[in-house]
């Protein structure tokens, strides 16, 4: 990795940490950059997941005020994310590399659509979410979080968007509190997947370390000023870079 490439990965880590904290989909920033400097797709995904764990920690800490009073919810949904993240990581390592190259462009395309429609979805969910959380809603939410965890453990782009949409639909709560919950659940998925990857997969530690350093800074930026920045700017950047990633994979 050249010095210029290292700077690019570090800056991408800052962007991913910021976007993950505010919206989700930071992987659509870092993953294409790792591909662009010549890292193989599966190794890039593994290294990106490992590198974004500190960013997830930083973002969760930045939203700690919104996490107050959510202990029971975090324990319940966190268990679902834990199981889902393990399943997704195992799938990544057991399916042939060709499957990853075939599946991920589709996942990125779906993620980009979710990023684009999120404003409309949020407004729609605000009008239709149930006023009370019943046992049926709780079970449905748990299954949905588990599935999102599988997706995140396999390839985490737009995992946060999925979680916000799901919880926004099924929980009657402030969006910022839901976003804080999203940050913790994404952290759990990334962390458990990273443990699996470190144990049995090849990690490009230089890339992961640069993403981690940039991501920690980005997580704090996202928590402090991200709410003030135009969401349209974030979404435009994500869509452009995601399209580049698809072009590199197909």
Backbone as CSV, one residue per row, in Angstrom:
resi,resn,N_x,N_y,N_z,CA_x,CA_y,CA_z,C_x,C_y,C_z
1,UNK,0.853,-1.191,0.000,0.000,0.000,0.000,0.890,1.242,0.000
2,UNK,0.666,2.127,-0.969,1.446,3.351,-1.036,0.953,4.362,-0.003
3,UNK,1.746,5.425,0.171,1.344,6.456,1.118,0.039,7.121,0.728
4,UNK,-0.142,7.387,-0.570,-1.373,8.012,-1.039,-2.564,7.091,-0.818
5,UNK,-2.373,5.796,-1.063,-3.450,4.834,-0.837,-3.821,4.771,0.646
6,UNK,-2.808,4.836,1.506,-3.061,4.810,2.946,-3.885,6.010,3.377
7,UNK,-3.558,7.177,2.832,-4.339,8.381,3.145,-5.783,8.211,2.668
8,UNK,-5.945,7.631,1.491,-7.286,7.413,0.961,-8.113,6.492,1.843
9,UNK,-7.496,5.420,2.343,-8.204,4.483,3.221,-8.563,5.163,4.537
10,UNK,-7.646,5.964,5.085,-7.903,6.678,6.338,-9.066,7.649,6.188
11,UNK,-9.064,8.415,5.098,-10.141,9.372,4.850,-11.470,8.639,4.647
12,UNK,-11.415,7.513,3.943,-12.634,6.713,3.757,-13.159,6.233,5.102
13,UNK,-12.241,5.885,6.011,-12.654,5.476,7.357,-13.372,6.591,8.097
14,UNK,-12.878,7.816,7.950,-13.562,8.964,8.572,-14.977,9.100,8.011
15,UNK,-15.084,9.029,6.683,-16.397,9.144,6.058,-17.340,8.033,6.485
16,UNK,-16.828,6.806,6.540,-17.668,5.674,6.923,-18.121,5.791,8.371
17,UNK,-17.209,6.191,9.260,-17.574,6.344,10.660,-18.643,7.398,10.855
18,UNK,-18.518,8.501,10.122,-19.511,9.574,10.207,-20.864,9.116,9.696
19,UNK,-20.864,8.529,8.519,-22.123,8.121,7.894,-22.790,6.989,8.658
20,UNK,-21.997,6.035,9.164,-22.580,4.942,9.941,-23.304,5.451,11.173
21,UNK,-22.729,6.453,11.823,-23.337,6.986,13.044,-24.634,7.706,12.755
22,UNK,-24.684,8.423,11.642,-25.842,9.256,11.339,-26.919,8.491,10.574
23,UNK,-26.510,7.702,9.591,-27.462,7.050,8.709,-27.253,5.540,8.658
24,UNK,-26.011,5.112,8.474,-25.691,3.745,8.103,-25.169,3.745,6.682
25,UNK,-24.603,2.638,6.241,-24.100,2.468,4.873,-22.667,2.921,4.687
26,UNK,-21.923,3.119,5.761,-20.529,3.527,5.634,-19.664,2.542,4.870
27,UNK,-20.061,1.269,4.867,-19.314,0.265,4.107,-19.265,0.610,2.628
28,UNK,-20.290,1.319,2.140,-20.284,1.722,0.732,-19.236,2.789,0.447
29,UNK,-18.615,3.323,1.492,-17.489,4.241,1.317,-16.176,3.469,1.339
30,UNK,-15.986,2.651,2.372,-14.695,1.987,2.566,-14.477,0.795,1.636
31,UNK,-15.506,0.010,1.399,-15.343,-1.201,0.593,-14.842,-0.900,-0.823
32,UNK,-15.435,0.061,-1.558,-14.902,0.359,-2.885,-13.460,0.865,-2.858
33,UNK,-13.090,1.599,-1.805,-11.717,2.096,-1.710,-10.749,0.928,-1.560
34,UNK,-11.109,-0.051,-0.744,-10.242,-1.225,-0.576,-10.136,-2.011,-1.878
35,UNK,-11.231,-2.120,-2.606,-11.166,-2.777,-3.913,-10.256,-2.001,-4.860
36,UNK,-10.344,-0.673,-4.813,-9.584,0.167,-5.735,-8.082,0.059,-5.529
37,UNK,-7.643,-0.238,-4.298,-6.194,-0.358,-4.062,-5.708,-1.793,-4.232
38,UNK,-6.593,-2.663,-4.739,-6.156,-3.996,-5.134,-6.390,-5.115,-4.133
39,UNK,-7.168,-4.880,-3.092,-7.450,-5.933,-2.118,-8.595,-6.790,-2.647
40,UNK,-8.452,-8.117,-2.545,-9.469,-9.043,-3.036,-10.801,-8.809,-2.317
41,UNK,-11.933,-9.044,-3.001,-13.234,-8.707,-2.421,-13.513,-9.291,-1.042
42,UNK,-13.300,-10.596,-0.847,-13.599,-11.201,0.448,-12.668,-10.637,1.525
43,UNK,-11.382,-10.505,1.212,-10.433,-9.931,2.173,-10.788,-8.487,2.482
44,UNK,-11.216,-7.751,1.457,-11.638,-6.358,1.671,-12.836,-6.297,2.611
45,UNK,-13.797,-7.186,2.428,-14.982,-7.196,3.283,-14.614,-7.555,4.717
46,UNK,-13.764,-8.569,4.876,-13.315,-8.992,6.204,-12.564,-7.858,6.894
47,UNK,-11.609,-7.256,6.203,-10.790,-6.193,6.786,-11.626,-4.968,7.107
48,UNK,-12.591,-4.670,6.250,-13.488,-3.538,6.483,-14.322,-3.757,7.740
49,UNK,-14.860,-4.951,7.911,-15.660,-5.250,9.098,-14.842,-5.093,10.367
50,UNK,-13.628,-5.645,10.357,-12.750,-5.531,11.527,-12.425,-4.066,11.807
51,UNK,-12.123,-3.318,10.759,-11.731,-1.924,10.938,-12.861,-1.035,11.429
52,UNK,-14.098,-1.371,11.090,-15.219,-0.510,11.469,-15.743,-0.769,12.881
53,UNK,-15.226,-1.782,13.562,-15.677,-2.030,14.936,-15.378,-0.841,15.848
54,UNK,-14.150,-0.302,15.873,-13.912,0.886,16.716,-14.794,2.068,16.334
55,UNK,-15.089,2.209,15.035,-15.990,3.293,14.608,-17.382,3.095,15.183
56,UNK,-17.834,1.851,15.221,-19.147,1.561,15.793,-19.173,1.867,17.281
57,UNK,-18.088,1.539,17.963,-17.984,1.861,19.391,-18.054,3.377,19.583
58,UNK,-17.313,4.112,18.763,-17.281,5.563,18.861,-18.668,6.161,18.637
59,UNK,-19.378,5.663,17.623,-20.708,6.171,17.342,-21.700,5.870,18.456
60,UNK,-21.612,4.658,19.017,-22.512,4.292,20.116,-22.266,5.171,21.341
61,UNK,-20.998,5.453,21.627,-20.672,6.332,22.759,-21.203,7.743,22.499
62,UNK,-21.081,8.195,21.265,-21.562,9.523,20.927,-23.065,9.686,21.137
63,UNK,-23.809,8.593,21.037,-25.260,8.620,21.220,-25.682,8.071,22.585
64,UNK,-24.785,8.104,23.549,-25.080,7.475,24.848,-26.269,8.123,25.559
65,UNK,-26.486,9.422,25.351,-27.625,10.070,26.018,-28.945,9.491,25.538
66,UNK,-29.040,9.193,24.237,-30.274,8.634,23.695,-30.474,7.169,24.084
67,UNK,-29.437,6.542,24.614,-29.539,5.131,25.014,-30.115,4.954,26.417
68,UNK,-30.243,6.034,27.162,-30.745,5.921,28.530,-32.162,5.343,28.538
69,UNK,-32.393,4.394,29.437,-33.705,3.769,29.566,-33.982,2.673,28.552
70,UNK,-32.979,2.275,27.758,-33.191,1.265,26.724,-32.508,-0.064,27.042
71,UNK,-32.142,-0.285,28.267,-31.381,-1.478,28.636,-32.095,-2.775,28.225
72,UNK,-33.364,-2.888,28.582,-34.100,-4.122,28.280,-34.204,-4.340,26.768
73,UNK,-34.493,-3.279,26.035,-34.580,-3.390,24.575,-33.247,-3.814,23.977
74,UNK,-32.170,-3.214,24.441,-30.851,-3.536,23.896,-30.457,-4.974,24.192
75,UNK,-30.782,-5.463,25.376,-30.459,-6.851,25.713,-31.237,-7.819,24.825
76,UNK,-32.515,-7.531,24.631,-33.367,-8.425,23.838,-32.964,-8.418,22.364
77,UNK,-32.871,-7.233,21.787,-32.526,-7.144,20.370,-31.049,-7.438,20.119
78,UNK,-30.219,-7.116,21.107,-28.797,-7.402,20.962,-28.521,-8.891,20.829
79,UNK,-29.286,-9.722,21.531,-29.125,-11.169,21.407,-29.436,-11.627,19.985
80,UNK,-30.465,-11.037,19.378,-30.815,-11.376,17.998,-29.709,-10.946,17.033
81,UNK,-29.156,-9.758,17.264,-28.058,-9.285,16.413,-26.826,-10.165,16.555
82,UNK,-26.565,-10.611,17.764,-25.409,-11.477,18.016,-25.503,-12.765,17.209
83,UNK,-26.649,-13.422,17.287,-26.843,-14.675,16.558,-26.787,-14.430,15.058
84,UNK,-27.465,-13.388,14.589,-27.465,-13.088,13.164,-26.077,-12.767,12.630
85,UNK,-25.303,-12.008,13.401,-23.948,-11.670,12.968,-23.067,-12.895,12.822
86,UNK,-23.196,-13.841,13.738,-22.411,-15.080,13.651,-22.791,-15.863,12.400
87,UNK,-24.087,-15.990,12.158,-24.546,-16.729,10.974,-24.029,-16.072,9.697
88,UNK,-24.134,-14.753,9.611,-23.677,-14.057,8.418,-22.177,-14.204,8.192
89,UNK,-21.386,-14.126,9.263,-19.933,-14.271,9.132,-19.562,-15.675,8.676
90,UNK,-20.242,-16.671,9.221,-19.970,-18.057,8.823,-20.334,-18.275,7.360
91,UNK,-21.451,-17.693,6.926,-21.831,-17.815,5.523,-20.774,-17.206,4.607
92,UNK,-20.237,-16.059,5.002,-19.209,-15.418,4.179,-17.999,-16.323,4.007
93,UNK,-17.623,-17.011,5.076,-16.406,-17.820,5.048,-16.624,-19.210,4.460
94,UNK,-17.856,-19.689,4.441,-18.118,-21.043,3.952,-18.590,-21.080,2.506
95,UNK,-19.289,-20.045,2.072,-19.690,-20.000,0.676,-18.469,-19.707,-0.198
96,UNK,-18.437,-20.212,-1.418,-17.280,-19.968,-2.295,-17.130,-18.487,-2.619
97,UNK,-15.869,-18.025,-2.856,-15.649,-16.612,-3.183,-16.480,-16.129,-4.364
98,UNK,-16.725,-17.022,-5.321,-17.542,-16.650,-6.462,-18.945,-16.246,-6.065
99,UNK,-19.455,-16.869,-5.006,-20.793,-16.518,-4.527,-20.802,-15.095,-3.996
100,UNK,-19.740,-14.706,-3.294,-19.663,-13.340,-2.769,-19.680,-12.330,-3.900
101,UNK,-18.882,-12.574,-4.939,-18.818,-11.637,-6.057,-20.142,-11.561,-6.800
102,UNK,-20.908,-12.661,-6.776,-22.206,-12.659,-7.445,-23.285,-11.996,-6.600
103,UNK,-23.233,-12.216,-5.270,-24.294,-11.743,-4.379,-24.127,-10.276,-4.023
104,UNK,-22.883,-9.848,-3.759,-22.658,-8.515,-3.203,-23.118,-7.387,-4.120
105,UNK,-22.906,-7.433,-5.448,-23.455,-6.339,-6.268,-24.963,-6.176,-6.100
106,UNK,-25.675,-7.294,-5.944,-27.122,-7.226,-5.725,-27.413,-6.586,-4.372
107,UNK,-26.656,-6.994,-3.338,-26.853,-6.428,-2.005,-26.560,-4.935,-2.002
108,UNK,-25.504,-4.523,-2.705,-25.171,-3.101,-2.772,-26.293,-2.333,-3.470
109,UNK,-26.804,-2.890,-4.567,-27.880,-2.225,-5.288,-29.111,-2.058,-4.401
110,UNK,-29.458,-3.097,-3.652,-30.584,-3.012,-2.723,-30.302,-1.947,-1.665
111,UNK,-29.050,-1.943,-1.156,-28.675,-0.961,-0.146,-28.814,0.465,-0.676
112,UNK,-28.402,0.682,-1.921,-28.495,2.014,-2.502,-29.951,2.457,-2.637
113,UNK,-30.803,1.533,-3.030,-32.230,1.863,-3.126,-32.771,2.253,-1.746
114,UNK,-32.370,1.500,-0.722,-32.836,1.802,0.637,-32.342,3.173,1.096
115,UNK,-31.101,3.495,0.768,-30.559,4.800,1.143,-31.362,5.915,0.469
116,UNK,-31.708,5.727,-0.793,-32.441,6.756,-1.534,-33.857,6.931,-0.990
117,UNK,-34.529,5.826,-0.682,-35.937,5.914,-0.271,-36.100,6.118,1.231
118,UNK,-34.998,6.168,1.986,-35.129,6.271,3.436,-35.952,7.475,3.894
119,UNK,-35.772,8.690,3.320,-36.596,9.820,3.781,-38.095,9.556,3.621
120,UNK,-38.471,9.025,2.456,-39.880,8.697,2.230,-40.335,7.619,3.197
121,UNK,-39.473,6.592,3.403,-39.821,5.501,4.303,-40.001,6.005,5.732
122,UNK,-39.121,6.898,6.171,-39.227,7.424,7.533,-40.536,8.170,7.745
123,UNK,-40.930,8.987,6.750,-42.198,9.713,6.865,-43.380,8.750,6.877
124,UNK,-43.296,7.741,6.055,-44.370,6.743,5.982,-44.484,5.981,7.302
125,UNK,-43.346,5.584,7.849,-43.339,4.813,9.086,-43.862,5.632,10.254
126,UNK,-43.577,6.937,10.237,-44.039,7.791,11.333,-45.569,7.814,11.412
127,UNK,-46.235,7.595,10.279,-47.701,7.620,10.263,-48.318,6.258,10.545
128,UNK,-47.547,5.171,10.351,-48.140,3.839,10.405,-47.660,2.987,11.563
129,UNK,-46.648,3.436,12.312,-46.130,2.579,13.384,-47.204,2.360,14.450
130,UNK,-47.220,1.166,15.072,-48.215,0.880,16.102,-47.984,1.716,17.344
131,UNK,-49.070,2.008,18.050,-48.966,2.814,19.262,-48.477,2.005,20.455
132,UNK,-48.607,0.699,20.400,-48.180,-0.153,21.512,-47.394,-1.337,20.968
133,UNK,-46.448,-1.832,21.765,-45.625,-2.966,21.375,-46.248,-4.227,21.962
134,UNK,-46.884,-5.026,21.137,-47.496,-6.268,21.569,-46.484,-7.406,21.479
135,UNK,-46.864,-8.583,21.991,-45.983,-9.742,21.896,-45.706,-10.101,20.441
136,UNK,-46.714,-9.943,19.605,-46.530,-10.245,18.180,-45.535,-9.285,17.548
137,UNK,-45.655,-7.999,17.881,-44.718,-7.011,17.360,-43.306,-7.294,17.852
138,UNK,-43.186,-7.661,19.131,-41.874,-7.974,19.692,-41.226,-9.147,18.973
139,UNK,-42.012,-10.194,18.712,-41.482,-11.366,18.012,-41.076,-11.009,16.585
140,UNK,-41.915,-10.230,15.897,-41.613,-9.832,14.526,-40.356,-8.977,14.478
141,UNK,-40.222,-8.078,15.437,-39.035,-7.230,15.487,-37.786,-8.069,15.732
142,UNK,-37.873,-9.048,16.633,-36.725,-9.904,16.905,-36.283,-10.671,15.673
143,UNK,-37.242,-11.217,14.920,-36.904,-11.948,13.695,-36.275,-11.008,12.675
144,UNK,-36.834,-9.811,12.551,-36.285,-8.852,11.605,-34.868,-8.437,11.947
145,UNK,-34.609,-8.205,13.225,-33.253,-7.840,13.661,-32.287,-8.995,13.430
146,UNK,-32.743,-10.220,13.644,-31.910,-11.397,13.370,-31.522,-11.455,11.898
147,UNK,-32.496,-11.254,11.011,-32.219,-11.288,9.568,-31.267,-10.155,9.178
148,UNK,-31.487,-8.959,9.738,-30.581,-7.838,9.471,-29.172,-8.165,9.957
149,UNK,-29.073,-8.891,11.073,-27.768,-9.302,11.581,-27.054,-10.264,10.644
150,UNK,-27.815,-11.194,10.056,-27.235,-12.114,9.071,-26.685,-11.322,7.893
151,UNK,-27.487,-10.393,7.411,-27.054,-9.527,6.310,-25.800,-8.750,6.701
152,UNK,-25.802,-8.175,7.906,-24.666,-7.375,8.349,-23.408,-8.192,8.544
153,UNK,-23.542,-9.422,9.032,-22.373,-10.277,9.200,-21.785,-10.715,7.881
154,UNK,-22.635,-10.830,6.869,-22.163,-11.230,5.537,-21.608,-10.041,4.771
155,UNK,-22.371,-8.962,4.731,-21.931,-7.733,4.060,-22.750,-6.590,4.633
156,UNK,-22.093,-5.680,5.354,-22.822,-4.761,6.226,-23.380,-3.502,5.618
157,UNK,-23.247,-3.284,4.311,-23.713,-2.021,3.732,-25.208,-1.848,3.926
158,UNK,-25.605,-0.686,4.468,-27.009,-0.318,4.697,-27.679,-1.165,5.764
159,UNK,-26.906,-1.891,6.565,-27.488,-2.590,7.701,-28.221,-1.599,8.606
160,UNK,-27.600,-0.417,8.798,-28.219,0.588,9.646,-29.543,1.079,9.096
161,UNK,-29.628,1.231,7.774,-30.874,1.666,7.153,-31.963,0.622,7.372
162,UNK,-31.585,-0.648,7.223,-32.541,-1.728,7.466,-33.066,-1.682,8.900
163,UNK,-32.152,-1.503,9.843,-32.541,-1.508,11.249,-33.432,-0.312,11.588
164,UNK,-33.083,0.864,11.085,-33.904,2.046,11.357,-35.299,1.882,10.761
165,UNK,-35.356,1.376,9.539,-36.658,1.167,8.922,-37.501,0.175,9.691
166,UNK,-36.890,-0.919,10.118,-37.599,-1.959,10.849,-38.096,-1.450,12.199
167,UNK,-37.208,-0.825,12.963,-37.601,-0.342,14.286,-38.541,0.856,14.188
168,UNK,-38.354,1.679,13.157,-39.255,2.797,12.961,-40.670,2.337,12.670
169,UNK,-40.794,1.199,11.996,-42.105,0.653,11.676,-42.783,0.046,12.903
170,UNK,-42.008,-0.629,13.751,-42.579,-1.452,14.816,-42.479,-0.857,16.214
171,UNK,-41.708,0.206,16.379,-41.563,0.802,17.703,-42.130,2.216,17.712
172,UNK,-42.821,2.562,18.771,-43.318,3.929,18.930,-42.327,4.682,19.815
173,UNK,-41.329,5.288,19.160,-40.263,5.947,19.900,-39.661,7.038,19.028
174,UNK,-38.909,7.932,19.669,-38.223,9.009,18.967,-37.184,8.446,18.011
175,UNK,-37.077,9.047,16.835,-36.162,8.539,15.812,-34.715,8.574,16.272
176,UNK,-34.338,9.573,17.061,-32.958,9.646,17.534,-32.657,8.504,18.512
177,UNK,-33.627,8.120,19.341,-33.443,6.977,20.231,-33.352,5.677,19.428
178,UNK,-34.144,5.585,18.381,-34.060,4.418,17.504,-32.695,4.373,16.815
179,UNK,-32.197,5.534,16.397,-30.883,5.577,15.762,-29.791,5.153,16.744
180,UNK,-29.921,5.548,18.007,-28.954,5.128,19.019,-28.974,3.616,19.193
181,UNK,-30.169,3.029,19.206,-30.290,1.574,19.284,-29.650,0.919,18.076
182,UNK,-29.907,1.500,16.901,-29.287,0.990,15.671,-27.773,0.939,15.775
183,UNK,-27.175,1.981,16.342,-25.718,2.016,16.461,-25.203,0.870,17.326
184,UNK,-25.902,0.566,18.407,-25.470,-0.526,19.290,-25.643,-1.877,18.602
185,UNK,-26.777,-2.081,17.935,-27.007,-3.362,17.260,-25.995,-3.580,16.132
186,UNK,-25.698,-2.536,15.369,-24.689,-2.654,14.315,-23.319,-2.949,14.911
187,UNK,-23.021,-2.352,16.059,-21.759,-2.636,16.753,-21.670,-4.105,17.130
188,UNK,-22.749,-4.662,17.660,-22.740,-6.072,18.052,-22.482,-6.969,16.846
189,UNK,-23.174,-6.700,15.747,-22.992,-7.511,14.539,-21.558,-7.402,14.023
190,UNK,-21.052,-6.177,13.911,-19.683,-5.990,13.426,-18.669,-6.654,14.341
191,UNK,-18.880,-6.539,15.646,-17.910,-7.070,16.599,-17.865,-8.593,16.556
192,UNK,-19.022,-9.238,16.552,-19.025,-10.699,16.561,-18.509,-11.241,15.231
193,UNK,-18.855,-10.575,14.126,-18.325,-10.989,12.827,-16.815,-10.805,12.791
194,UNK,-16.326,-9.717,13.363,-14.888,-9.464,13.395,-14.154,-10.537,14.184
195,UNK,-14.730,-10.976,15.294,-14.100,-12.043,16.087,-13.971,-13.316,15.251
196,UNK,-15.030,-13.660,14.530,-14.986,-14.847,13.665,-13.928,-14.677,12.587
197,UNK,-13.892,-13.506,11.957,-12.940,-13.273,10.872,-11.495,-13.324,11.369
198,UNK,-11.242,-12.701,12.506,-9.877,-12.691,13.046,-9.414,-14.109,13.356
199,UNK,-10.342,-14.938,13.803,-9.990,-16.303,14.204,-9.664,-17.190,13.004
200,UNK,-10.383,-17.027,11.903,-10.252,-18.026,10.835,-10.015,-17.441,9.442
201,UNK,-9.996,-16.133,9.277,-9.858,-15.553,7.941,-8.617,-14.675,7.858
202,UNK,-8.271,-14.294,6.629,-7.139,-13.401,6.407,-7.601,-11.953,6.502
203,UNK,-6.977,-11.192,7.399,-7.290,-9.774,7.581,-6.105,-8.938,7.091
204,UNK,-6.363,-7.962,6.269,-5.331,-7.003,5.890,-5.268,-5.971,7.019
205,UNK,-4.316,-6.168,7.935,-4.285,-5.368,9.157,-3.923,-3.914,8.907
206,UNK,-3.166,-3.650,7.860,-2.848,-2.253,7.542,-4.122,-1.500,7.160
207,UNK,-4.918,-2.113,6.286,-6.170,-1.481,5.870,-7.145,-1.373,7.037
208,UNK,-7.271,-2.457,7.805,-8.195,-2.449,8.938,-7.795,-1.392,9.966
209,UNK,-6.494,-1.254,10.213,-6.030,-0.264,11.184,-6.307,1.161,10.748
210,UNK,-6.105,1.439,9.454,-6.372,2.786,8.942,-7.867,3.107,8.998
211,UNK,-8.703,2.124,8.666,-10.151,2.328,8.756,-10.555,2.559,10.203
212,UNK,-9.948,1.811,11.114,-10.272,1.956,12.535,-9.926,3.358,13.037
213,UNK,-8.740,3.843,12.693,-8.334,5.177,13.133,-9.257,6.252,12.572
214,UNK,-9.511,6.170,11.284,-10.407,7.150,10.672,-11.832,7.009,11.182
215,UNK,-12.269,5.768,11.398,-13.632,5.517,11.825,-13.934,6.050,13.215
216,UNK,-12.962,5.954,14.124,-13.167,6.494,15.475,-13.398,7.997,15.409
217,UNK,-12.588,8.680,14.607,-12.765,10.119,14.420,-14.114,10.411,13.767
218,UNK,-14.444,9.640,12.740,-15.704,9.846,12.042,-16.914,9.604,12.925
219,UNK,-16.821,8.613,13.831,-17.928,8.347,14.737,-18.246,9.534,15.618
220,UNK,-17.213,10.208,16.088,-17.438,11.388,16.914,-17.967,12.560,16.091
221,UNK,-17.467,12.695,14.876,-17.985,13.747,13.995,-19.472,13.524,13.735
222,UNK,-19.831,12.260,13.451,-21.223,11.944,13.179,-22.120,12.255,14.358
223,UNK,-21.644,11.934,15.578,-22.451,12.181,16.770,-22.577,13.673,17.073
224,UNK,-21.544,14.450,16.773,-21.538,15.866,17.143,-22.225,16.757,16.122
225,UNK,-21.917,16.536,14.855,-22.406,17.487,13.844,-23.224,16.835,12.743
226,UNK,-23.293,15.511,12.732,-23.957,14.831,11.625,-25.400,15.214,11.460
227,UNK,-26.098,15.480,12.547,-27.511,15.819,12.442,-27.724,17.168,11.745
228,UNK,-26.683,18.005,11.710,-26.819,19.340,11.119,-26.487,19.355,9.636
229,UNK,-25.875,18.302,9.144,-25.469,18.282,7.746,-26.621,17.800,6.873
230,UNK,-26.729,18.302,5.648,-27.827,17.897,4.768,-27.779,16.401,4.467
231,UNK,-28.822,15.663,4.811,-28.830,14.227,4.520,-28.670,13.934,3.029
232,UNK,-29.140,14.847,2.198,-29.039,14.641,0.757,-27.587,14.507,0.320
233,UNK,-26.692,15.254,0.967,-25.268,15.170,0.628,-24.736,13.785,0.934
234,UNK,-25.075,13.273,2.146,-24.646,11.927,2.517,-25.149,10.906,1.498
235,UNK,-26.417,10.995,1.170,-27.008,9.995,0.286,-26.392,10.062,-1.115
236,UNK,-26.117,11.260,-1.587,-25.508,11.398,-2.912,-24.125,10.750,-2.953
237,UNK,-23.340,10.977,-1.909,-21.999,10.374,-1.839,-22.103,8.861,-1.809
238,UNK,-23.010,8.335,-0.994,-23.158,6.891,-0.872,-23.564,6.269,-2.205
239,UNK,-24.514,6.887,-2.893,-24.990,6.330,-4.154,-23.874,6.309,-5.191
240,UNK,-23.115,7.388,-5.292,-22.027,7.454,-6.275,-20.971,6.388,-5.990
241,UNK,-20.545,6.287,-4.739,-19.492,5.330,-4.401,-20.004,3.899,-4.490
242,UNK,-21.259,3.689,-4.096,-21.832,2.356,-4.233,-21.899,1.916,-5.687
243,UNK,-22.242,2.837,-6.569,-22.279,2.512,-7.996,-20.892,2.149,-8.505
244,UNK,-19.870,2.838,-7.994,-18.492,2.503,-8.370,-18.139,1.096,-7.905
245,UNK,-18.573,0.737,-6.694,-18.298,-0.600,-6.168,-18.946,-1.670,-7.033
246,UNK,-20.189,-1.429,-7.451,-20.867,-2.401,-8.317,-20.107,-2.558,-9.612
247,UNK,-19.664,-1.440,-10.193,-18.925,-1.492,-11.456,-17.627,-2.283,-11.312
248,UNK,-16.982,-2.199,-10.147,-15.730,-2.911,-9.946,-15.936,-4.411,-9.730
249,UNK,-17.114,-4.781,-9.264,-17.367,-6.188,-8.956,-17.957,-6.977,-10.115
250,UNK,-18.674,-6.307,-11.014,-19.338,-7.032,-12.088,-18.441,-7.125,-13.321
